[in-house]
């Protein structure tokens, strides 16, 4: 196995690690019924529809 010839600085190591720890924004899709932005493969919390079928009944407050 290869051995490093020189010490890696703290800044170089931290920047290399930070490039892979970046958080990605969640991908949102538009609800086909009400147009609300929801996570994919989830029931819309606003209208209760999933793929054009009402899955849950929402109570109006």
TORKOL-4160 file (C-alpha; in steps of 0.2 Angstrom, whole numbers, padded with zeros to 4 digits, m for minus):
61
<pt num="1" X="0000" Y="0000" Z="0000"/>
<pt num="2" X="0006" Y="0017" Z="m0004"/>
<pt num="3" X="0012" Y="0029" Z="0010"/>
<pt num="4" X="0010" Y="0048" Z="0009"/>
<pt num="5" X="0026" Y="0057" Z="0006"/>
<pt num="6" X="0020" Y="0073" Z="0014"/>
<pt num="7" X="0008" Y="0077" Z="0028"/>
<pt num="8" X="m0009" Y="0082" Z="0022"/>
<pt num="9" X="m0014" Y="0099" Z="0030"/>
<pt num="10" X="m0030" Y="0101" Z="0040"/>
<pt num="11" X="m0037" Y="0113" Z="0027"/>
<pt num="12" X="m0034" Y="0101" Z="0013"/>
<pt num="13" X="m0042" Y="0087" Z="0023"/>
<pt num="14" X="m0057" Y="0097" Z="0029"/>
<pt num="15" X="m0061" Y="0104" Z="0011"/>
<pt num="16" X="m0060" Y="0086" Z="0004"/>
<pt num="17" X="m0072" Y="0080" Z="0017"/>
<pt num="18" X="m0083" Y="0095" Z="0016"/>
<pt num="19" X="m0086" Y="0092" Z="m0003"/>
<pt num="20" X="m0095" Y="0075" Z="0001"/>
<pt num="21" X="m0105" Y="0081" Z="0016"/>
<pt num="22" X="m0115" Y="0094" Z="0007"/>
<pt num="23" X="m0134" Y="0092" Z="0009"/>
<pt num="24" X="m0145" Y="0091" Z="m0006"/>
<pt num="25" X="m0161" Y="0100" Z="m0007"/>
<pt num="26" X="m0176" Y="0088" Z="m0007"/>
<pt num="27" X="m0183" Y="0084" Z="m0024"/>
<pt num="28" X="m0201" Y="0090" Z="m0025"/>
<pt num="29" X="m0215" Y="0086" Z="m0037"/>
<pt num="30" X="m0231" Y="0095" Z="m0041"/>
<pt num="31" X="m0247" Y="0086" Z="m0035"/>
<pt num="32" X="m0258" Y="0082" Z="m0049"/>
<pt num="33" X="m0274" Y="0087" Z="m0040"/>
<pt num="34" X="m0271" Y="0103" Z="m0031"/>
<pt num="35" X="m0254" Y="0109" Z="m0037"/>
<pt num="36" X="m0246" Y="0108" Z="m0020"/>
<pt num="37" X="m0227" Y="0104" Z="m0020"/>
<pt num="38" X="m0225" Y="0087" Z="m0011"/>
<pt num="39" X="m0211" Y="0074" Z="m0010"/>
<pt num="40" X="m0212" Y="0060" Z="m0023"/>
<pt num="41" X="m0221" Y="0044" Z="m0019"/>
<pt num="42" X="m0230" Y="0053" Z="m0004"/>
<pt num="43" X="m0248" Y="0057" Z="m0001"/>
<pt num="44" X="m0252" Y="0076" Z="m0003"/>
<pt num="45" X="m0255" Y="0083" Z="0014"/>
<pt num="46" X="m0266" Y="0097" Z="0007"/>
<pt num="47" X="m0279" Y="0087" Z="m0002"/>
<pt num="48" X="m0275" Y="0068" Z="0003"/>
<pt num="49" X="m0273" Y="0062" Z="m0015"/>
<pt num="50" X="m0260" Y="0050" Z="m0022"/>
<pt num="51" X="m0259" Y="0047" Z="m0040"/>
<pt num="52" X="m0276" Y="0053" Z="m0043"/>
<pt num="53" X="m0284" Y="0043" Z="m0030"/>
<pt num="54" X="m0290" Y="0050" Z="m0013"/>
<pt num="55" X="m0281" Y="0040" Z="0000"/>
<pt num="56" X="m0285" Y="0049" Z="0016"/>
<pt num="57" X="m0300" Y="0059" Z="0021"/>
<pt num="58" X="m0295" Y="0077" Z="0027"/>
<pt num="59" X="m0306" Y="0085" Z="0040"/>
<pt num="60" X="m0309" Y="0104" Z="0037"/>
<pt num="61" X="m0306" Y="0114" Z="0053"/>
